[in-house]
């Protein structure tokens, strides 16, 4: 990884090393991908004030996230199917995050189970929850997260209806894969990926298989999962979740001020301003476009995290300058995982950290607490 200079380098390497169906699953968005593109484009429109002759010899990225120390204001977001980007992908990503001193969030739709990750790492991690129709299963899933000593629960609130991702349909994206001649050729051309995934603990949804009746059969598992996303989910369900979960609660998927105001009264400790990485409502505003007004409205009431389009340390700086306390990355570290496993995730984190500290220096600030809109050009 000596010649990897940026997240885009990791993306290109990921694209070469992992079969197209799984690369596109991580890389692409819903429908026309307008919101996916806007997430990055709108961040890049924000310019900095370059400051000179300021002592920036004591730059420090450390901060706190939900009251806990963190080496930098960065969180690895929940990403489904990491174990299909690299064998035991969730374990490798969690280890890289913990080695870097930042939080890792496991997805409900991960390949490794909660218990498998907990047994393989040294510290608590966060768990992301999708609320499904089978509330008995969801209750047991929360209880498993408690037993694994997960330190925060990230409730995703923007997936009651699933936005269509055209590329997944074109690629026949299923777990395990839907086979075709072109896909067989694609897989055969990537023997290292095949070997790594085959060495992994499993190749299906570890949090579901064995915990829901008849899901050992992959066809039945797929049918059950497709039927479980709950269009009746509403704010009252937050109270039910809080009655089970005793720890810190984060609501992920807030993109509207009115929703942020309700979230601030829900008992959650934090919200994530997010449009699901441009994978849900195509035509929704970018996350960075709505961040300032949400910060203005509820920033004094709960912790605000940012998610959507982060590809550089400069992007992290932009989100912090507009009021976020920390940022989540999904694709950026998934590219690293596909490119090089645990070392690739570590490289992604390191790239972002170095870019952030350089940007801080050139803007004349030494600490995360100093970053506000004064670092931005008018």
matplotlib code that plots the C-alpha trace (Angstrom):
import matplotlib.pyplot as plt

x = [0.0, 3.1, 1.9, -1.7, -2.2, -5.9, -9.3, -9.8, -6.7, -8.2, -11.4, -9.7, -7.8, -11.0, -12.6, -9.8, -9.7, -13.4, -16.1, -18.2, -21.5, -19.9, -17.9, -21.0, -23.1, -20.7, -20.1, -23.4, -26.6, -30.3, -32.2, -30.4, -27.8, -28.4, -28.2, -25.2, -23.3, -24.6, -23.2, -19.6, -20.2, -21.7, -18.9, -16.4, -18.1, -17.2, -13.9, -11.5, -9.7, -6.0, -4.3, -0.5, 2.0, 0.0, 1.7, 0.2, 3.0, 0.6, -2.1, -4.2, -7.1, -8.3, -11.9, -14.8, -17.7, -20.7, -18.5, -15.9, -12.4, -11.7, -8.4, -10.2, -13.7, -14.4, -16.6, -16.8, -20.5, -22.6, -22.1, -23.9, -22.1, -18.5, -17.7, -18.3, -15.8, -13.1, -13.4, -14.4, -14.6, -16.5, -13.9, -11.0, -12.7, -13.5, -9.9, -8.6, -10.9, -10.0, -6.3, -6.8, -8.8, -12.1, -15.6, -16.7, -20.4, -21.6, -24.6, -27.6, -27.0, -23.4, -21.9, -20.2, -22.5, -22.4, -21.0, -18.3, -17.0, -17.2, -15.1, -12.5, -11.9, -10.7, -13.1, -16.8, -18.2, -21.4, -24.3, -26.7, -30.3, -32.9, -36.4, -38.2, -41.7, -40.6, -40.4, -39.5, -36.4, -35.6, -35.9, -33.5, -31.1, -31.0, -30.5, -27.6, -26.0, -26.3, -24.8, -21.9, -21.4, -22.0, -21.4, -24.0, -27.1, -27.4, -31.0, -31.4, -34.7, -34.7, -35.2, -38.9, -39.2, -36.1, -34.9, -34.1, -30.4, -30.4, -26.9, -27.7, -30.5, -28.4, -25.6, -28.0, -26.7, -27.7, -26.0, -24.7, -24.3, -26.8, -24.6, -24.1, -21.2, -20.0, -20.1, -18.2, -15.5, -15.4, -15.0, -12.4, -10.3, -10.1, -8.6, -7.3, -10.8, -12.3, -9.8, -10.3, -14.1, -13.9, -11.7, -14.2, -16.5, -19.6, -21.0, -24.5, -26.2, -24.7, -27.1, -30.1, -29.2, -29.8, -31.8, -34.9, -36.7, -36.0, -33.4, -30.7, -32.1, -30.8, -33.9, -36.1, -33.6, -33.9, -37.7, -37.8, -35.5, -37.3, -40.6, -39.4, -38.8, -41.6, -43.6, -45.5, -42.3, -42.9, -41.7, -43.6, -41.3, -38.4, -39.9, -40.2, -36.5, -35.5, -37.4, -35.1, -31.8, -30.2, -27.3, -26.5, -29.0, -28.2, -30.8, -29.3, -31.0, -32.2, -32.4, -35.2, -35.3, -38.8, -37.6, -34.5, -36.7, -38.7, -35.5, -34.2, -37.2, -37.0, -34.4, -31.7, -28.2, -27.2, -28.5, -26.7, -27.5, -27.6, -29.4, -28.2, -25.3, -27.6, -28.9, -32.5, -34.5, -33.0, -33.6, -33.1, -30.7, -27.1, -26.3, -24.0, -26.8, -29.1, -26.5, -26.3, -30.0, -30.2, -27.2, -28.9, -32.1, -31.0, -27.3, -27.5, -29.8, -28.0, -24.8, -24.8, -22.9, -22.5, -22.6, -22.6, -19.9, -16.8, -13.8, -11.1, -9.9, -10.9, -14.5, -14.3, -13.1, -16.0, -18.6, -17.0, -16.9, -20.6, -21.4, -21.0, -19.2, -18.0, -18.3, -19.2, -17.6, -18.9, -17.7, -14.3, -13.3, -15.2, -12.9, -10.0, -11.4, -11.9, -8.4, -6.4, -8.4, -7.6, -4.5, -6.6, -9.1, -6.2, -4.8, -8.1, -8.3, -4.6, -5.2, -8.1, -6.3, -3.2, -5.4, -7.4, -4.3, -2.7, -5.9, -6.1, -2.6, -3.2, -6.3, -4.5, -6.1, -4.6, -7.5, -10.8, -12.6, -11.2, -12.9, -16.0, -17.3, -14.5, -12.2, -14.5, -14.3, -17.4]
y = [0.0, 2.2, 4.0, 4.5, 8.3, 8.8, 7.2, 7.1, 5.0, 2.5, 2.6, 1.8, -1.1, -2.4, -2.3, -4.5, -7.0, -7.7, -9.0, -6.4, -7.2, -6.6, -3.6, -2.0, -2.8, -0.7, 2.0, 2.8, 4.5, 4.5, 5.3, 8.1, 8.6, 12.4, 12.4, 10.1, 12.6, 15.6, 14.4, 14.7, 17.6, 19.9, 19.2, 20.2, 23.5, 24.6, 26.5, 27.2, 30.3, 29.8, 31.3, 32.0, 32.6, 30.9, 28.5, 25.1, 23.0, 21.4, 20.0, 17.3, 15.3, 13.8, 14.5, 12.8, 11.0, 10.5, 11.3, 8.7, 9.6, 9.1, 9.6, 11.6, 12.7, 9.7, 6.6, 3.6, 3.6, 0.4, -1.2, -4.4, -7.4, -6.4, -10.1, -10.3, -7.5, -9.5, -12.7, -11.9, -8.3, -7.0, -8.4, -6.8, -3.5, -3.5, -4.4, -1.6, 1.0, -0.1, 0.0, 3.6, 4.5, 5.2, 3.5, 0.8, 0.1, -3.3, -3.6, -5.8, -7.1, -8.1, -11.4, -12.0, -12.2, -10.0, -12.8, -13.6, -10.0, -9.7, -12.9, -11.6, -8.0, -6.5, -3.6, -2.8, -1.7, -0.1, -2.1, -0.8, -1.9, -2.2, -2.6, -5.5, -6.8, -9.7, -7.7, -10.9, -11.2, -7.5, -7.8, -10.8, -8.9, -6.0, -8.4, -10.0, -6.6, -6.0, -9.4, -8.6, -5.3, -3.1, 0.5, 2.2, 1.3, 3.0, 2.9, 3.4, 5.3, 5.9, 2.4, 1.6, 1.5, 0.4, 2.6, 0.6, 0.3, -0.3, -1.8, -4.4, -5.7, -5.7, -7.6, -10.2, -9.1, -11.8, -13.6, -16.1, -14.8, -15.5, -17.4, -16.6, -17.3, -13.7, -13.8, -17.1, -15.5, -12.4, -14.5, -16.8, -13.8, -12.9, -15.9, -14.0, -12.7, -16.1, -17.7, -15.0, -15.2, -19.0, -18.8, -16.6, -17.8, -17.6, -16.3, -15.3, -13.0, -14.0, -12.1, -13.9, -17.4, -19.8, -17.1, -17.2, -20.4, -21.9, -19.3, -21.9, -22.4, -19.4, -19.1, -18.9, -16.5, -14.1, -14.3, -13.6, -10.7, -9.1, -9.3, -7.9, -4.2, -2.5, 0.4, 0.9, 2.0, 5.3, 7.4, 5.3, 2.4, 4.5, 4.2, 0.4, 0.2, 2.4, 0.1, -2.7, -1.0, 0.6, 2.4, 5.2, 5.5, 7.2, 7.8, 7.6, 9.0, 12.5, 14.9, 17.3, 20.0, 18.9, 15.3, 16.5, 18.4, 15.3, 13.2, 15.7, 14.8, 11.1, 10.3, 9.6, 11.0, 11.7, 11.9, 11.2, 13.7, 11.2, 10.3, 6.7, 7.5, 8.4, 4.8, 5.7, 8.8, 10.0, 13.7, 14.3, 17.1, 16.3, 15.7, 18.8, 21.0, 20.4, 20.1, 23.8, 24.3, 21.1, 22.1, 25.5, 24.0, 21.1, 21.2, 22.3, 19.5, 16.4, 15.4, 15.7, 13.4, 13.7, 11.0, 11.4, 11.9, 11.9, 11.0, 13.3, 14.8, 18.1, 16.8, 16.0, 19.5, 21.0, 19.0, 20.0, 23.6, 23.5, 22.1, 18.3, 16.9, 13.8, 12.1, 8.6, 7.0, 4.0, 3.7, 5.2, 2.3, -0.3, 0.6, 0.0, -3.3, -4.6, -3.3, -4.8, -6.2, -4.9, -3.1, -1.4, -0.1, 1.1, 2.9, 4.6, 5.9, 7.0, 8.9, 10.8, 11.6, 13.0, 15.0, 16.4, 17.4, 19.1, 21.0, 22.2, 23.4, 25.4, 26.9, 27.9, 25.7, 23.2, 21.3, 19.9, 22.2, 25.2, 24.2, 26.3, 28.3, 30.8, 28.4, 28.7, 31.3, 33.4]
z = [0.0, -0.2, -3.3, -2.2, -1.8, -1.4, -1.0, -4.7, -5.1, -2.7, -4.7, -7.9, -6.2, -4.6, -8.1, -9.5, -6.6, -5.8, -8.2, -9.8, -8.0, -4.6, -5.6, -7.1, -4.0, -2.0, -4.7, -6.3, -5.2, -5.9, -9.2, -11.1, -8.3, -8.2, -4.4, -4.3, -6.6, -4.7, -1.4, -2.7, -5.1, -2.4, 0.0, -2.6, -3.2, 0.4, 0.4, 3.2, 4.4, 4.2, 7.2, 7.5, 10.3, 12.9, 15.3, 14.4, 15.9, 18.5, 16.2, 17.8, 16.3, 19.6, 20.7, 22.5, 20.8, 23.1, 26.1, 25.2, 24.0, 20.3, 18.5, 15.9, 15.0, 12.8, 13.1, 10.8, 9.7, 9.4, 6.0, 5.0, 3.5, 4.5, 4.7, 1.0, 0.3, 2.2, 4.2, 7.8, 6.7, 9.7, 12.1, 10.1, 9.9, 13.6, 14.5, 12.2, 13.8, 17.4, 16.6, 15.3, 18.5, 16.8, 16.9, 14.6, 13.9, 12.9, 10.5, 11.2, 7.6, 8.3, 7.3, 10.7, 13.7, 16.7, 18.7, 16.2, 16.2, 19.9, 20.3, 17.9, 19.2, 22.5, 23.0, 22.7, 19.3, 18.2, 16.7, 14.0, 14.1, 11.4, 13.0, 11.2, 11.4, 13.6, 16.8, 18.8, 16.6, 17.0, 20.8, 20.8, 18.5, 20.9, 23.8, 21.9, 21.4, 25.2, 25.9, 23.6, 25.5, 22.5, 23.7, 21.5, 19.4, 16.1, 14.9, 11.2, 10.6, 6.8, 5.4, 5.9, 2.1, 0.1, -2.7, -5.9, -6.7, -10.5, -10.5, -7.9, -10.1, -13.2, -11.4, -9.9, -6.4, -3.9, -1.0, -2.0, -5.6, -8.4, -10.9, -14.6, -17.0, -16.8, -13.0, -13.0, -15.2, -13.0, -9.8, -11.5, -12.3, -8.6, -6.9, -3.9, -3.2, -3.6, -1.2, 1.4, 1.4, 1.5, 4.5, 6.3, 9.0, 6.8, 3.6, 4.6, 7.2, 10.5, 12.7, 11.1, 10.2, 13.1, 15.0, 12.8, 11.9, 8.5, 7.5, 7.1, 3.6, 1.6, -0.6, 2.5, 4.1, 1.2, 1.2, 4.9, 4.8, 1.8, 3.7, 7.0, 6.4, 8.3, 6.7, 10.0, 11.9, 13.7, 16.6, 19.2, 18.3, 19.7, 23.1, 22.8, 21.8, 24.7, 27.0, 26.0, 25.2, 28.4, 26.7, 24.3, 21.4, 18.0, 15.3, 11.9, 8.8, 9.9, 6.9, 7.9, 10.7, 11.8, 12.2, 14.1, 16.5, 17.3, 17.6, 20.2, 22.4, 21.8, 24.4, 21.9, 22.7, 19.1, 15.5, 12.3, 9.5, 6.6, 3.4, 3.5, 1.2, -1.7, -1.6, -0.6, -1.6, -4.9, -5.2, -1.5, -0.6, 0.2, 3.8, 3.9, 2.5, 5.5, 8.2, 9.2, 9.8, 11.8, 13.9, 14.5, 15.6, 17.8, 18.1, 21.8, 22.7, 21.4, 19.6, 15.8, 13.6, 9.9, 7.1, 3.4, 0.8, 3.0, 0.8, 2.3, 5.5, 4.0, 3.8, 7.6, 8.2, 6.2, 8.2, 11.5, 10.5, 9.8, 13.3, 13.2, 16.2, 14.3, 10.9, 9.7, 6.7, 4.8, 1.3, 2.1, 4.4, 2.4, -0.5, 1.8, 3.0, -0.6, -1.6, 1.3, 4.2, 7.6, 6.3, 3.7, 6.3, 8.4, 5.3, 4.7, 8.3, 8.1, 4.9, 6.3, 9.5, 7.7, 5.3, 8.3, 10.3, 7.2, 6.5, 10.1, 9.9, 6.7, 8.2, 11.4, 14.0, 16.4, 17.9, 16.8, 19.3, 17.4, 14.1, 13.3, 10.4, 10.8, 8.8, 5.8, 3.0, 2.8]

ax = plt.figure().add_subplot(projection="3d")
ax.plot(x, y, z, "-o")
ax.set_aspect("equal")
plt.show()
